[in-house]
Amino acid sequence: MRMYQLIDALIDYGVTEELITVWDIDYARNRLFHLFDLKGAEYSSNHGGTVSEKVSDLLEEMIDYAVRIGMVEEDTTTDRDLFDAKVMDCLMPRPSEVIRDFYHRYESTGPEAATDFFYRLSEASHYIRMDRIAKNKKWFSETEYGRMEITINLSKPEKDPKAIAAARNEQEEETYPKCLLCKENVGYAGRLDHPARDNHRIIPMDLEGEEWFFQYSPYVYYQEHAIVLSRSHRPMKISGQGFDRLLGFIEQMPHYFIGSNADLPIVGGSILSHDHFQGGRHDFPMAQASVEEWFTWEEFPDVHLGIVQWPMSVLRLRGTDRSSLSELGEKILHVWRSYSDEDVEIRAASADGTPHNTITPIARWRDGAFELDLVLRNNRVNDEHPDGIFHPHEEVHHIKKENIGLIEVMGLAVLPGRLLHELGALATCISEDELETTALQDEHLAKHVPWVRGFLNGSNLTQEEAYRLLQDEVGKRFSLVLEHAGVFKRTTQGQEAFYRFLEAARQKGGS
């Protein structure tokens, strides 16, 4: 029977990838028999070693079988994913075993060995869906701020209409876990509006006397894309304590960076209801950007403070004493929260007291010192810019309309999947001299035509040359997106306003 072949092949995979040991084989096999309602009488050990497909192919065929016999209710991506996690959980070590092995490696070999183990486990368990992530399109684009990283996200599956309709009919009181980041997601079976997490594991960490948890994102946008989440389901809050936790994490994991989305709508991330950070083993373009000018702060002689050459408004704090960085960062945050400058559209709060100023912080260890980058944010809207004054303006919505969160702030554009087709079709129109005809008449391409006119010099290009040109220009357009999000513009007026803020911060922060 084919299912027995697939089960043995999956178990071979589990042993090879060190999800299980040889002592777990019978246990894992029996769990899979039970999951698929197989009696086992037809099983023969001769089935082993006869299947060599990739694990994603094995799982696809196994789930096809589950669909045929009615174990999977609907043959949709959502329903299949809910069952996929249950199959892999049959090969997963218990959470306590994962935590024990992580900290054994941490203590005996070091933090890099520990994260290498945990990341490999997260990939091998199919929690991180590398088969889907491989579909993402990535490239680099040279700009005046350095090389921007561009990715078109194709890995996150769109919700099936049937799943959306079914989820809408779910009981409103279904609130467990409270969100996608709660620690209670470990081992959760999932539902139509909440992904299965049977094969999900997390690592407890102490950050400044609080219990937090370390995990990986299932849809990694960069190398070892990690999430660090509070034990408590509490709203995001940028604070001096948060800076302490970021730098405390770096002290424990110096090979990673870590940062936080801002804590206000428009300039914040997609999940503001649960306090969390994002980190990983990746050197972002902003981290590589140079400092235009260093300043001194009399109260903190051991901290270097500089303005980063970046399209957004970034202060870089650098020093070997992390408590000094955190304390200075808190003073800057405190001043920024209440800072207004009408000349450059910055107002700290609306008339009703609604706050607008906050910070996106990023921490790292570089060349023997801690660095804490503070990206100044403001979420005001007005009639001209109803989506946000310091948000991508309408002229760039054809490329990026969504919030500029932590990942984009650091120079990695996460662009919508629609662009893959649109750029390809635009390249064809350019190569066939149909920009003003076919492209302009296509509802999906017409929005790009004014942008293309701005850089197309009229020379004849092949489709391949046109596509490369479009890729380069997307990066430049993304730089403009970030400039829109910057509170102090890269103009004489904007930079003078930046200096005014620094002077105000020195005067108020030093008191």
Stockholm file with secondary structure:
# STOCKHOLM 1.0

chainA/1-511         MRMYQLIDALIDYGVTEELITVWDIDYARNRLFHLFDLKGAEYSSNHGGTVSEKVSDLLEEMIDYAVRIGMVEEDTTTDRDLFDAKVMDCLMPRPSEVIRDFYHRYESTGPEAATDFFYRLSEASHYIRMDRIAKNKKWFSETEYGRMEITINLSKPEKDPKAIAAARNEQEEETYPKCLLCKENVGYAGRLDHPARDNHRIIPMDLEGEEWFFQYSPYVYYQEHAIVLSRSHRPMKISGQGFDRLLGFIEQMPHYFIGSNADLPIVGGSILSHDHFQGGRHDFPMAQASVEEWFTWEEFPDVHLGIVQWPMSVLRLRGTDRSSLSELGEKILHVWRSYSDEDVEIRAASADGTPHNTITPIARWRDGAFELDLVLRNNRVNDEHPDGIFHPHEEVHHIKKENIGLIEVMGLAVLPGRLLHELGALATCISEDELETTALQDEHLAKHVPWVRGFLNGSNLTQEEAYRLLQDEVGKRFSLVLEHAGVFKRTTQGQEAFYRFLEAARQKGGS
#=GR chainA/1-511 SS CHHHHHHHHHHHHHHHTTSSCGGGHHHHHHHHHHHTTCCSTTCCGGGTTCCCCCHHHHHHHHHHHHHHTTSSSSCSHHHHHHHHHHHHHTTCCCHHHHHHHHHHHHHHTCHHHHHHHHHHHHHHTTSSCHHHHTTCEEEEEEETTEEEEEEECCCSCCCCHHHHHHHHTSCTTCCSSSSTTSGGGTTCCCBTTBCCCTTCCCEEEEETTEEEEEEECSSCSSTTCEEEEESSCCCCCCCHHHHHHHHHHHHHCTTSEEECCBSSTTTBCSCCSSCEEEEESCCCHHHHCCEEEEECCTTCTTCEEEEESSSSCEEEEEESCHHHHHHHHHHHHHHHHTCCBGGGTBCSBCTTCCBCEEEEEEEEEETTEEEEEEEEEECCCCSSCTTCTTSCCGGGTTTCCSCCCHHHHTTEEEECTHHHHHHHHHHHHHHTTCIIIIIHHCTTTGGGHHHHHTTCCSCCCCHHHHHHHHHHHHHHHHHHHHHHHCSSCSSHHHHHHHHHHHHHHHHHHTC
#=GC SS_cons         CHHHHHHHHHHHHHHHTTSSCGGGHHHHHHHHHHHTTCCSTTCCGGGTTCCCCCHHHHHHHHHHHHHHTTSSSSCSHHHHHHHHHHHHHTTCCCHHHHHHHHHHHHHHTCHHHHHHHHHHHHHHTTSSCHHHHTTCEEEEEEETTEEEEEEECCCSCCCCHHHHHHHHTSCTTCCSSSSTTSGGGTTCCCBTTBCCCTTCCCEEEEETTEEEEEEECSSCSSTTCEEEEESSCCCCCCCHHHHHHHHHHHHHCTTSEEECCBSSTTTBCSCCSSCEEEEESCCCHHHHCCEEEEECCTTCTTCEEEEESSSSCEEEEEESCHHHHHHHHHHHHHHHHTCCBGGGTBCSBCTTCCBCEEEEEEEEEETTEEEEEEEEEECCCCSSCTTCTTSCCGGGTTTCCSCCCHHHHTTEEEECTHHHHHHHHHHHHHHTTCIIIIIHHCTTTGGGHHHHHTTCCSCCCCHHHHHHHHHHHHHHHHHHHHHHHCSSCSSHHHHHHHHHHHHHHHHHHTC
//
